[in-house]
Amino acid sequence: MLCHLMLCYLMLCHLMVLHPMLRYLLSTRSQKRLASTCSKMSRQIATAIVLIPLTLPLTLTFTPSLTQPFTPALAQANTGGTIARLKRSNQRWIEVDLSRQTLIAWQGNRWIDAKYVSTGKASTPTYTGVFYVQTKLYSTTMSGRDYSVPDVRYVMFYDGNYAIHGAYWHNRFGTPVSHGCINLAEDAAKWLYNWSSVGTPVVIHD
């Protein structure tokens, strides 16, 4: 739009300045109309130039959000290769099987304990990938857009706000009903909390 206005404006100015014959042939009334048209176009161009800085930052701010991946990058990790490597070690690690809704505590290739869990429902899924326990909190409030649950215990954050923790408000372990976290019965969560440490690998797969 701005480019078209500027092009038309320059052409009119060119005709008026470089072609005096045109001014001679035009009636006084026509010249006034032409001058009025040029004046209006000048105001439109000036308005467009003023508005561009106001609209451009909004476009630049919004566009990158369209390209941000919704799935965390770690979700693309080769969980099978990681499991094989961990089983060759003597390291403690946690495996979460989303299809079976189970959590297994391992030390190397030795099975230590297994529990049913409740992972994220379809609208708020638990992401697959290789993660590590980042923070341990004995008790905290878990909150989101449509919920706030106080005094959640034995919380181990492994990826941002995603955590393994105890759940006292439901008993549907074995069924995916959470907002993306991995829910355990409180006694199971307490045992895992004491057994694990910051840095313990958490491997989540389908």
C-alpha positions in Angstrom: 0.0 0.0 0.0 2.7 2.5 1.0 4.8 1.6 -2.1 1.8 2.2 -4.4 1.0 5.6 -2.8 4.6 6.7 -3.1 4.9 5.6 -6.7 1.7 7.5 -7.7 2.8 10.6 -5.8 6.2 10.7 -7.5 4.6 10.2 -10.9 2.3 13.2 -10.3 5.1 15.4 -9.1 7.2 14.4 -12.1 4.4 15.4 -14.5 3.8 18.7 -12.7 7.4 19.7 -12.5 9.0 18.4 -15.7 6.0 19.0 -18.0 4.9 22.6 -17.9 2.8 22.0 -21.0 0.6 19.8 -18.9 0.0 22.7 -16.5 -0.8 25.0 -19.4 -3.3 22.5 -20.9 -5.1 21.9 -17.7 -7.7 24.3 -16.6 -7.2 26.2 -13.3 -9.9 24.1 -11.7 -8.2 20.8 -12.9 -4.9 22.1 -11.5 -6.5 22.7 -8.1 -7.9 19.2 -8.1 -4.6 17.7 -9.0 -2.9 19.7 -6.3 -5.5 18.5 -3.8 -4.9 14.9 -4.8 -1.2 15.3 -4.3 -1.8 16.9 -0.9 -4.1 14.0 0.2 -1.5 11.4 -1.0 1.2 13.2 1.0 -0.9 12.9 4.1 -1.6 9.2 3.5 2.1 8.5 3.0 3.0 10.4 6.2 0.3 8.5 8.1 1.6 5.1 6.8 5.1 6.0 7.8 4.0 6.9 11.3 1.9 3.7 11.7 4.6 1.3 10.4 6.8 1.5 13.7 3.6 0.8 15.7 2.6 -2.3 13.9 6.0 -3.8 13.0 7.1 -4.7 16.6 3.8 -6.5 17.2 4.5 -8.7 14.2 8.0 -9.4 15.2 7.0 -10.3 18.7 4.2 -12.6 17.8 5.7 -14.5 14.8 8.5 -16.4 16.7 5.9 -18.0 19.0 4.4 -19.7 16.0 7.7 -21.6 15.4 8.4 -22.6 19.0 8.2 -26.4 19.4 5.5 -27.6 21.9 7.3 -30.9 22.6 10.5 -30.5 24.6 13.7 -31.3 22.7 14.5 -34.0 25.2 11.4 -35.9 24.0 13.4 -36.9 20.9 16.1 -38.6 22.9 17.0 -42.2 22.2 15.5 -43.7 25.4 16.3 -47.3 24.2 20.0 -46.5 24.0 20.0 -44.7 27.3 18.3 -47.6 29.0 20.9 -50.0 27.6 23.8 -47.8 28.8 22.3 -47.4 32.3 21.8 -51.2 32.6 25.5 -51.6 32.0 26.3 -49.2 34.9 25.8 -49.5 38.6 23.8 -46.3 38.7 20.4 -45.7 40.3 17.8 -44.6 37.7 14.1 -44.4 37.2 12.1 -45.8 34.4 8.5 -44.7 33.6 6.5 -46.7 31.1 3.5 -44.6 29.9 1.8 -47.5 28.1 1.8 -49.7 31.3 1.5 -46.8 33.8 4.4 -48.1 35.8 7.5 -46.8 37.5 10.5 -49.0 38.1 13.4 -48.1 40.3 16.6 -49.6 38.9 20.2 -49.9 40.0 22.2 -50.8 36.9 20.3 -53.9 35.5 18.9 -54.8 38.9 15.2 -54.2 39.5 14.7 -52.6 42.9 11.0 -51.7 43.1 8.0 -51.1 40.9 4.8 -49.1 41.4 1.7 -48.1 39.4 1.6 -44.4 38.6 -0.8 -41.9 37.1 0.7 -39.9 34.3 -0.7 -37.1 32.1 -4.1 -37.5 30.5 -4.5 -37.0 26.7 -5.0 -33.2 26.9 -2.0 -32.7 29.3 0.4 -35.5 28.4 3.6 -36.6 30.1 6.5 -36.2 27.6 8.9 -39.0 26.8 12.6 -38.5 27.0 15.7 -38.7 29.2 15.6 -36.3 32.1 17.4 -36.0 35.5 16.1 -35.1 39.0 16.7 -31.4 39.3 15.2 -30.4 42.6 13.7 -32.2 45.6 11.1 -30.7 47.8 9.5 -32.3 50.8 6.3 -30.3 50.4 5.1 -27.7 47.9 1.9 -26.3 46.3 1.4 -27.6 42.7 -0.6 -25.2 40.7 -1.6 -24.5 37.1 -4.1 -22.8 34.9 -7.1 -24.5 36.4 -5.9 -26.1 39.7 -4.0 -25.4 42.9 -3.1 -28.3 45.2 -1.4 -27.5 48.5 0.9 -29.6 50.6 2.0 -32.0 47.8 4.7 -34.1 49.2 7.9 -35.9 48.1 8.2 -33.8 45.0 11.1 -34.4 42.5 11.2 -31.9 39.6 12.9 -33.4 36.5 11.9 -31.0 33.7 10.7 -27.5 34.5 7.4 -27.8 36.3 7.1 -31.5 35.6 7.7 -33.7 38.6 7.3 -37.1 40.2 5.3 -36.6 43.4 2.9 -38.1 45.8 -0.9 -37.6 45.2 -3.3 -37.7 48.1 -6.3 -36.4 46.2 -7.0 -39.5 44.0 -6.4 -43.2 44.0 -6.5 -43.9 40.3 -2.9 -45.2 39.9 -2.6 -47.2 36.7 -4.8 -44.6 34.8 -3.5 -41.4 33.2 -5.3 -38.6 34.9 -2.7 -36.0 35.8 -1.8 -32.6 34.3 1.5 -34.0 33.1 3.3 -34.9 36.3 3.9 -38.5 37.4 1.7 -39.2 40.4 2.5 -41.9 43.0 0.7 -43.0 46.1 2.2 -41.1 49.0 4.0 -44.1 50.6 5.5 -45.1 47.3 6.5 -41.4 46.6 8.2 -41.2 50.0 10.3 -44.3 49.4 11.3 -43.1 45.9 12.1 -39.6 47.3 14.5 -41.1 49.9 16.0 -43.5 47.5 16.7 -41.0 44.7 19.0 -38.0 44.7 19.5 -34.8 42.5 20.9 -36.0 39.2 19.2 -39.4 39.2 18.2 -40.2 35.6 14.5 -40.4 34.7 13.8 -42.3 31.5 10.2 -41.9 30.3 8.9 -43.9 27.2 5.8 -45.2 25.7 
